[in-house]
Each structure stands twice: as structure tokens, then as C-alpha cells.
Amino acid sequence: MDLELKPWLVIPESEISVEYSRSGGPGGQHVNKTETKVTLRFSVPSSPSLPEAVKNKLMSRMRARLTKEGELLVSVDAHRERQRNMTLAYERMQALLRQALVEQKKRRPTKPSRGAKERRLKDKRQASEKKQNRRKPVHD
């Protein structure tokens, strides 16, 4: 199953390695003899289908999810059927990679309005007066 990240950017299935293993959780004896857990591996730096700029963006934005070698690992053992886990793993990998490629909007610095400044100062004055009224009166 190829991963379409953008209309012009597709990762072929051949670049993603699949591993199966036994998964824990409920299932009784079935779980002890079938390998339903799916682990997908995708090496970002050695991918021939990704442009260099996209590789750099993925490496920097996903560094917490990547191994030291730059591999993205996605493991799924949510279901008792291998095929459902496989489908879910591909969906999760696709979502992770798409999310990393979304351009962040630049923050435009703003200043508080005059009315907001006045309201803030008025509230500060009111709080100060409230606390001053709680004090014991001073006797001369």
C-alpha cells in the first residue's frame, strides 16, 4: 500500500518494511501462536522518493519519533487480525508524515489595543483598592 502524503509526493510500498510479531493482550491461546502485531519501518534519510528538502523537514520535525538512524517506526497490535493491524499501521504512518509536512503559520506579533490597556489598569486599580480596604485603619 503506497502512502500518499501530498498529490505530488508518494512513498512506494517497497520503501516500507513490515515486521510481524506476537502481540500481548486478550486473546487466550490464539495470541500465543499467531503473529498479529505489525511494525512498519520507514527510513527517511535513505528514501529515494523524497526530495532532500522534504527529508530535512521530516528529520527536524519528527526527531523525537525517529531512531538514531532516522527510521520511523509504527507498531500496532490493537486488533486480533493481522490485516486490520496492517491497515491501521499504514494509516497512522501516513497521518504522522502528513502532519509533519504541514506548514506552520508564522505568528504575527500584535500589540494590545488602547481599550485593553485601559481595562487592565482599571482592574488593577480596583484590586488594589479592595486590598487597601481590608487593612486595619491607622489611628493617629
Legacy VTK file of the C-alpha trace (Angstrom):
# vtk DataFile Version 3.0
C-alpha trace
ASCII
DATASET POLYDATA
POINTS 140 float
0.000 0.000 0.000
1.615 3.257 -1.144
1.477 6.268 1.174
0.239 9.456 -0.473
1.437 12.379 1.618
0.565 15.057 -0.948
-0.715 14.722 -4.508
2.845 15.112 -5.793
4.520 13.108 -3.022
4.008 9.351 -2.741
6.083 6.834 -0.784
6.012 3.456 -2.543
5.259 0.342 -0.527
8.701 -1.046 -1.416
10.388 1.558 0.843
8.427 0.439 3.910
9.497 -2.775 5.601
6.930 -4.783 7.533
7.601 -6.997 10.551
5.158 -9.263 12.329
5.374 -10.426 15.922
3.212 -11.851 18.654
1.178 -9.271 20.452
0.080 -9.205 24.063
-3.338 -8.537 25.444
-6.540 -10.575 25.383
-6.979 -13.477 23.029
-6.157 -16.594 25.008
-4.218 -19.281 23.180
-4.769 -17.510 19.870
-2.417 -14.733 20.956
0.338 -17.211 21.821
0.572 -18.760 18.385
-0.219 -16.052 15.830
1.846 -13.050 14.860
-0.718 -10.287 14.556
1.322 -7.303 15.767
2.508 -5.200 12.828
5.574 -2.940 12.884
6.295 -0.671 9.924
9.779 0.772 9.318
10.479 3.681 7.020
13.965 5.121 6.640
13.672 8.838 5.970
17.319 9.600 5.029
17.675 6.716 2.571
14.336 7.210 0.803
14.838 7.824 -2.944
11.259 9.054 -3.398
11.585 12.056 -1.067
13.232 15.314 -2.181
16.110 16.492 0.007
14.111 19.444 1.371
11.283 17.134 2.479
13.779 14.749 4.118
15.315 17.610 6.097
11.888 18.863 7.184
10.831 15.384 8.340
14.138 14.775 10.136
13.889 18.023 12.081
10.169 17.960 12.879
9.962 14.263 13.766
13.274 13.838 15.584
11.502 12.629 18.735
9.790 9.836 16.756
12.804 8.716 14.719
15.542 6.264 15.665
19.213 7.302 15.599
19.401 6.008 12.026
16.416 8.164 11.010
13.848 5.377 10.822
10.207 5.974 11.637
8.670 3.008 13.486
4.944 2.465 13.823
3.660 -0.556 15.772
0.032 -1.617 16.050
-1.432 -4.530 17.991
-4.900 -3.136 18.624
-6.768 -5.919 16.824
-6.583 -9.717 16.777
-6.361 -9.763 12.984
-3.115 -9.017 11.191
-4.809 -7.297 8.244
-6.684 -4.805 10.447
-3.466 -4.004 12.305
-1.662 -3.571 8.973
-4.280 -1.138 7.678
-4.222 0.826 10.926
-0.404 0.966 10.935
-0.307 2.382 7.390
-2.969 4.946 8.311
-1.021 6.043 11.397
2.245 6.327 9.493
0.559 8.341 6.766
-1.039 10.659 9.349
2.295 11.182 11.152
4.147 12.026 7.954
1.378 14.302 6.668
1.229 16.153 9.974
4.994 16.731 9.902
4.741 18.268 6.423
2.015 20.785 7.311
3.370 24.307 7.116
3.133 26.210 10.374
1.606 29.665 10.091
4.023 32.397 11.085
2.970 34.259 14.187
2.423 37.921 13.575
3.243 39.907 16.712
0.414 42.136 17.867
0.038 44.859 20.449
-2.827 45.198 22.927
-5.426 47.802 21.980
-5.786 51.042 23.897
-9.073 49.845 25.380
-7.457 46.613 26.571
-4.661 48.575 28.287
-7.196 50.846 29.989
-9.308 47.878 31.178
-6.216 46.167 32.580
-5.156 49.281 34.513
-8.724 49.860 35.774
-8.897 46.252 37.050
-5.522 46.674 38.756
-6.719 49.840 40.498
-9.892 48.113 41.671
-7.936 45.146 43.043
-5.553 47.486 44.833
-8.413 49.448 46.422
-10.121 46.228 47.501
-6.976 45.091 49.293
-6.397 48.503 50.868
-9.942 48.440 52.285
-9.150 45.120 54.014
-6.355 46.699 56.055
-6.849 47.799 59.612
-7.391 51.546 59.912
-4.439 53.581 61.064
-5.076 55.573 64.325
-3.199 58.854 64.858
LINES 1 141
140 0 1 2 3 4 5 6 7 8 9 10 11 12 13 14 15 16 17 18 19 20 21 22 23 24 25 26 27 28 29 30 31 32 33 34 35 36 37 38 39 40 41 42 43 44 45 46 47 48 49 50 51 52 53 54 55 56 57 58 59 60 61 62 63 64 65 66 67 68 69 70 71 72 73 74 75 76 77 78 79 80 81 82 83 84 85 86 87 88 89 90 91 92 93 94 95 96 97 98 99 100 101 102 103 104 105 106 107 108 109 110 111 112 113 114 115 116 117 118 119 120 121 122 123 124 125 126 127 128 129 130 131 132 133 134 135 136 137 138 139
